[in-house]
Amino acid sequence: MRTGVLSVLGALLVMSTSSLAPAQPADPIVTRAPLVCSHGPGGEFFEVRATLPATAPTGSVYTVRLDSFPAPPVTDRGLNYLHDMVTDYYLPSGASYVPGSARVVDGTGTENVRRGARAWAENGYVRLYLPAHIDKGSGFTPPSVEFQVRVAARPGESLPIRVVRYRVRANVVVAGNVDVVCKPRDGAYTIGTTVVTPAPAR
């Protein structure tokens, strides 16, 4: 985001991926997804740099890591603080989440958002949750997230990673807590894709 009380939502997220089985790396791709938000003046966007395997064999497991850039200070008029920030990413339908693999990476992000930060998978997506209060005048960097997926699709199929939504609760003067939900303008937005290749011959 770059405008109004939602300017802090413009934190840049970076996704990088490594593999636990043979996979071909690709150059990072920067994607800017236009957003529609329930509050705010409009013109917001979600920007992400995705590094994913260009290919991965059927049956392989690879790690997805999401790293964030600093967000601008919260300085909007009437805003006391932000809290309960949530970012959701769809998992590829042709891959299965490795149970228990989602985690917030120790030592990443700024101290003012690390406390209580959690990552988990449910209903086909991975969620990053930051409950901490971000006071007016403060910037922040979300902590990094890692999770693993196992390739189940057939050779030739694609495994897209997509951003689904961003949600934040803003505490403002007079109104109190205001929930702001932002979604890609054209639905879930693909930020990186891996093509499935045949499993290595044994």
Secondary structure as UniProt FT lines:
FT   HELIX           4..10
FT   STRAND          13..19
FT   STRAND          24..25
FT   STRAND          29..37
FT   STRAND          45..50
FT   STRAND          53..57
FT   TURN            58..59
FT   STRAND          61..68
FT   TURN            77..78
FT   STRAND          79..90
FT   TURN            93..94
FT   STRAND          95..97
FT   TURN            99..100
FT   STRAND          103..104
FT   TURN            106..107
FT   HELIX           111..114
FT   TURN            115..116
FT   STRAND          118..122
FT   TURN            123..124
FT   STRAND          125..130
FT   STRAND          134..135
FT   TURN            136..137
FT   STRAND          145..151
FT   TURN            155..156
FT   STRAND          158..172
FT   TURN            173..175
FT   STRAND          176..184
FT   TURN            185..186
FT   STRAND          189..197
//
